[in-house]
Amino acid sequence: MKRFLRCGILTLFLAGTASAQTVTPPRPVDPNQVLPPESTNLPSPVPPPPLAAPSPDSTNADATPAAPVALTVVAESSLKQVLQELAQNWADSLDTSPQVPLTLTNSGTIRSKVESGTVWDVVISADVQDVKEMTDKGLLVVEGQRSLARNTVVIYGRKALIKDDELDWFDLIGTEWKKVALGNADLVASGRVAKRALQKHDLLDDDHKDVFVYAGTESLALGETESEKADAVFVYKTDLTKISLPGFDVFPLATEDAPPVFYTAAVSKQAKNPNQAQAFIDYCSGESAKVVWAKYGFETN
């Protein structure tokens, strides 16, 4: 089966065509008279007008098939790789080979854009509360919402110089870790989880306010550590497959400090292709998709 997934928006441009007529030299009355030579500088013939669109009842087998329908998806940026593969697999499984353009951003921006009227067919957020509130506002369809997978927030930071089994991650903030990067809690779902953990250990007080470096996405927060501007970073466990820094280690967070993040998918109330949108969500939450989620480190059980 053809594999092609076109992730973009197709725009049609109409160009006007100047009308022209074909000029033919007059023919003589006498059939024996020599015809005048044909002009070699005639304007191009006017192209035939486009055929009228067939009526809904038309059964013309030679009609050109309609272009594949595009299914638009907005999702949390941490899902980039797994969604690219899932969207490709889903499109390949259909005879129509639909396009699935992905818009990837943070959860806060997803909510802001949806509430301001931007329309996608499928919305996938990493913040369950945001999904609930968008649903309550009538922006998302209640039926058919699915929890696709979950992720865990951890800290990736420099190993402690002082060897102490009693030393935990919160003991290193402000002492050995002079700068700690995390997502902006107003925008990033993992940043909200990190904020909760920091508050629980009283680390968002004035004594520590200069320790934290806030970023608009998990990738940007991770970049602060890669560029040695931070000694530690709050990231998703799945992000650790993209990075390996010498002298750094993973510091897990207790579940009571940082509960898992659940990715929830819903169909937009304004979806242009609601049936296909629901079919895509069902596919992403189905048994065959679990192998792909696991491949990228997400949990589905």
C-alpha positions as CSV (number, residue, x, y, z in Angstrom):
1,M,0.0,0.0,0.0
2,K,1.2,3.4,-0.8
3,R,2.8,5.1,2.2
4,F,2.4,8.8,2.1
5,L,1.4,11.2,4.9
6,R,1.3,14.8,3.9
7,C,1.8,16.9,7.1
8,G,0.9,20.3,5.8
9,I,-2.0,22.5,4.5
10,L,-2.7,22.5,0.8
11,T,-3.7,25.8,-0.7
12,L,-5.2,26.2,-4.2
13,F,-4.3,29.2,-6.3
14,L,-6.6,30.2,-9.2
15,A,-5.0,32.0,-12.1
16,G,-7.1,33.9,-14.6
17,T,-6.7,33.0,-18.3
18,A,-6.9,35.6,-21.0
19,S,-9.4,34.7,-23.7
20,A,-8.2,34.4,-27.3
21,Q,-9.7,33.3,-30.6
22,T,-8.2,31.2,-33.4
23,V,-7.9,33.2,-36.6
24,T,-8.3,31.3,-39.9
25,P,-7.4,32.9,-43.3
26,P,-10.5,33.2,-45.7
27,R,-10.9,30.3,-48.1
28,P,-11.3,31.2,-51.9
29,V,-14.6,30.7,-53.7
30,D,-12.9,28.9,-56.7
31,P,-11.9,25.5,-55.5
32,N,-8.9,25.6,-57.9
33,Q,-7.6,28.8,-56.4
34,V,-4.5,28.3,-54.3
35,L,-5.2,28.7,-50.6
36,P,-3.4,31.5,-48.8
37,P,-0.6,30.2,-46.5
38,E,-1.6,29.4,-42.9
39,S,-0.5,32.1,-40.4
40,T,2.3,31.0,-38.2
41,N,1.7,33.7,-35.7
42,L,-1.7,32.8,-34.4
43,P,-2.8,33.2,-30.8
44,S,-3.1,30.0,-28.8
45,P,-6.6,28.5,-28.8
46,V,-8.7,29.2,-25.8
47,P,-8.6,26.2,-23.5
48,P,-11.9,24.4,-23.1
49,P,-13.9,25.5,-20.0
50,P,-13.7,23.1,-17.0
51,L,-16.3,20.5,-16.8
52,A,-19.2,21.1,-14.4
53,A,-19.0,19.2,-11.1
54,P,-21.0,16.0,-11.3
55,S,-24.3,16.0,-9.4
56,P,-24.5,13.9,-6.2
57,D,-26.5,11.3,-8.1
58,S,-23.8,10.9,-10.8
59,T,-22.3,7.5,-11.2
60,N,-19.6,8.4,-13.8
61,A,-16.9,5.8,-13.2
62,D,-14.3,7.9,-15.0
63,A,-14.7,10.8,-12.6
64,T,-11.5,12.0,-10.9
65,P,-11.5,10.8,-7.2
66,A,-11.6,13.5,-4.6
67,A,-8.4,14.5,-2.8
68,P,-7.7,12.8,0.5
69,V,-9.4,14.4,3.5
70,A,-7.0,16.0,6.0
71,L,-7.5,15.2,9.7
72,T,-6.0,18.0,11.8
73,V,-4.5,17.2,15.2
74,V,-3.1,19.4,17.9
75,A,-1.1,17.7,20.6
76,E,1.4,18.1,23.4
77,S,4.9,18.4,22.1
78,S,6.2,15.5,24.1
79,L,4.2,13.2,21.8
80,K,5.9,14.2,18.6
81,Q,7.7,11.0,17.7
82,V,5.0,8.6,18.9
83,L,2.2,10.5,17.2
84,Q,4.1,10.8,13.9
85,E,4.4,7.0,13.8
86,L,0.8,6.3,14.9
87,A,-0.6,8.8,12.4
88,Q,1.5,7.2,9.6
89,N,0.4,3.7,10.5
90,W,-3.3,4.8,10.7
91,A,-3.2,6.5,7.3
92,D,-1.5,3.5,5.8
93,S,-4.2,1.2,7.1
94,L,-6.9,3.1,5.1
95,D,-7.5,3.0,1.3
96,T,-8.0,6.8,1.3
97,S,-4.6,7.5,2.8
98,P,-5.7,10.6,4.7
99,Q,-3.4,13.4,5.5
100,V,-2.7,14.0,9.2
101,P,-1.0,17.3,9.8
102,L,0.2,17.6,13.4
103,T,0.4,20.8,15.4
104,L,2.7,20.3,18.5
105,T,2.8,22.7,21.4
106,N,2.4,22.9,25.1
107,S,-0.8,22.2,26.9
108,G,-1.4,25.8,28.0
109,T,-1.2,27.0,24.4
110,I,-3.5,24.2,23.2
111,R,-6.2,25.3,25.7
112,S,-5.7,29.0,24.8
113,K,-6.0,28.4,21.1
114,V,-9.1,26.1,21.4
115,E,-10.8,28.6,23.6
116,S,-10.1,31.4,21.2
117,G,-11.7,29.6,18.3
118,T,-8.9,27.8,16.5
119,V,-10.3,24.5,15.2
120,W,-8.6,21.1,15.0
121,D,-10.4,17.8,14.5
122,V,-8.5,16.1,17.4
123,V,-7.2,17.7,20.6
124,I,-4.7,15.8,22.7
125,S,-3.6,17.4,26.0
126,A,-1.4,16.3,28.8
127,D,-3.5,18.1,31.4
128,V,-6.7,16.3,32.4
129,Q,-8.1,19.4,34.1
130,D,-7.7,21.4,30.9
131,V,-9.6,18.8,28.9
132,K,-12.4,18.8,31.5
133,E,-12.8,22.6,31.4
134,M,-12.7,22.7,27.6
135,T,-15.4,20.0,27.6
136,D,-17.5,21.9,30.2
137,K,-17.4,24.9,27.9
138,G,-18.8,22.9,25.0
139,L,-15.6,23.0,23.0
140,L,-14.9,19.2,23.1
141,V,-17.2,16.3,22.5
142,V,-17.8,14.3,25.7
143,E,-18.4,11.0,24.0
144,G,-15.4,9.0,22.8
145,Q,-12.8,10.8,24.9
146,R,-9.8,8.4,25.5
147,S,-6.9,8.4,27.9
148,L,-4.2,7.3,25.4
149,A,-1.1,6.8,27.6
150,R,0.7,8.2,30.7
151,N,4.1,9.6,31.4
152,T,6.2,10.3,34.5
153,V,8.1,13.4,35.5
154,V,11.6,12.9,36.9
155,I,14.6,15.1,37.7
156,Y,17.7,14.7,35.6
157,G,20.6,16.3,37.5
158,R,24.3,16.2,38.4
159,K,25.2,13.4,40.7
160,A,25.7,14.4,44.3
161,L,29.3,15.2,45.2
162,I,28.5,14.2,48.8
163,K,27.8,10.5,49.0
164,D,24.9,10.1,51.3
165,D,22.1,7.5,51.0
166,E,19.8,9.8,52.9
167,L,20.3,12.7,50.4
168,D,17.3,13.2,48.1
169,W,16.6,15.4,45.1
170,F,15.0,18.2,47.2
171,D,18.2,18.3,49.4
172,L,20.3,19.2,46.3
173,I,18.2,22.2,45.1
174,G,19.9,25.4,46.1
175,T,22.9,23.6,47.5
176,E,24.7,21.5,44.9
177,W,22.2,22.4,42.2
178,K,22.5,26.2,41.8
179,K,20.1,26.3,38.8
180,V,17.2,24.0,38.1
181,A,15.2,24.2,34.8
182,L,11.5,23.3,34.4
183,G,8.6,24.1,32.3
184,N,6.5,27.2,32.9
185,A,3.6,26.0,35.1
186,D,1.2,28.3,33.2
187,L,1.9,26.5,29.9
188,V,3.6,23.2,30.5
189,A,1.9,20.1,32.0
190,S,5.2,18.8,33.4
191,G,5.9,22.2,34.9
192,R,2.7,22.0,36.8
193,V,3.7,18.6,38.2
194,A,7.1,20.0,39.1
195,K,5.6,23.1,40.8
196,R,3.4,20.8,43.0
197,A,6.5,18.8,44.0
198,L,8.5,21.9,44.8
199,Q,5.6,23.4,46.9
200,K,5.3,20.2,48.9
201,H,8.9,20.5,49.9
202,D,8.7,24.3,50.5
203,L,11.2,25.1,47.7
204,L,9.3,27.9,46.1
205,D,10.0,30.4,48.8
206,D,12.0,33.6,48.5
207,D,15.2,31.8,49.4
208,H,15.0,29.7,46.3
209,K,13.3,32.0,43.8
210,D,16.6,32.7,41.9
211,V,17.3,29.0,41.5
212,F,14.7,28.1,38.9
213,V,14.9,28.7,35.2
214,Y,11.4,28.5,33.4
215,A,10.9,27.4,29.8
216,G,8.0,27.2,27.4
217,T,8.4,23.5,26.7
218,E,10.1,20.4,28.1
219,S,12.6,20.5,25.2
220,L,13.6,24.1,26.0
221,A,14.0,23.2,29.7
222,L,16.2,20.3,28.7
223,G,18.2,22.6,26.5
224,E,19.1,24.7,29.5
225,T,20.8,21.7,31.0
226,E,22.5,20.6,27.8
227,S,24.0,24.0,27.4
228,E,25.2,23.9,31.0
229,K,23.0,26.7,32.1
230,A,21.3,24.5,34.7
231,D,22.5,21.7,37.0
232,A,19.2,19.8,36.9
233,V,15.9,19.7,35.0
234,F,12.4,18.4,35.5
235,V,11.6,16.3,32.5
236,Y,9.4,13.5,31.3
237,K,10.9,10.1,31.7
238,T,10.4,9.6,27.9
239,D,12.7,12.6,27.3
240,L,15.6,10.7,28.8
241,T,16.0,8.6,25.6
242,K,17.2,11.8,23.8
243,I,19.9,12.8,26.2
244,S,22.9,11.4,28.1
245,L,25.1,13.9,29.9
246,P,28.3,12.8,31.7
247,G,28.0,13.1,35.5
248,F,24.2,13.3,35.4
249,D,21.7,10.8,36.9
250,V,18.0,10.3,37.1
251,F,16.2,11.2,40.4
252,P,12.7,9.7,40.5
253,L,9.9,11.6,42.2
254,A,7.5,9.9,44.6
255,T,4.0,9.5,43.3
256,E,2.6,11.6,46.1
257,D,4.9,14.4,45.1
258,A,4.4,14.1,41.3
259,P,1.4,12.0,40.1
260,P,1.6,10.6,36.5
261,V,0.6,12.7,33.5
262,F,-2.2,11.3,31.4
263,Y,-2.6,12.2,27.7
264,T,-6.3,12.6,26.9
265,A,-7.7,12.8,23.4
266,A,-11.0,14.3,22.4
267,V,-12.9,15.3,19.2
268,S,-13.5,19.0,18.8
269,K,-17.1,20.2,18.7
270,Q,-16.2,22.1,15.5
271,A,-14.4,19.2,13.9
272,K,-14.7,19.2,10.1
273,N,-14.2,15.4,10.1
274,P,-15.7,14.2,13.4
275,N,-16.1,10.5,12.3
276,Q,-12.5,10.2,11.1
277,A,-11.4,12.1,14.2
278,Q,-13.0,9.5,16.5
279,A,-11.6,6.7,14.3
280,F,-8.1,8.1,14.8
281,I,-8.5,8.4,18.6
282,D,-9.9,4.8,18.8
283,Y,-6.9,3.6,16.8
284,C,-4.4,5.4,19.1
285,S,-6.0,3.8,22.1
286,G,-6.3,0.4,20.6
287,E,-4.3,-2.8,21.1
288,S,-2.1,-2.4,18.0
289,A,-1.0,1.1,19.1
290,K,0.2,0.0,22.5
291,V,3.4,-1.5,20.9
292,V,4.2,2.0,19.5
293,W,3.5,3.8,22.8
294,A,5.8,1.3,24.6
295,K,8.5,1.8,21.9
296,Y,8.8,5.4,23.0
297,G,8.7,4.8,26.7
298,F,5.0,5.6,27.4
299,E,2.8,3.4,29.6
300,T,-0.6,2.2,28.6
301,N,-1.5,-0.5,31.1
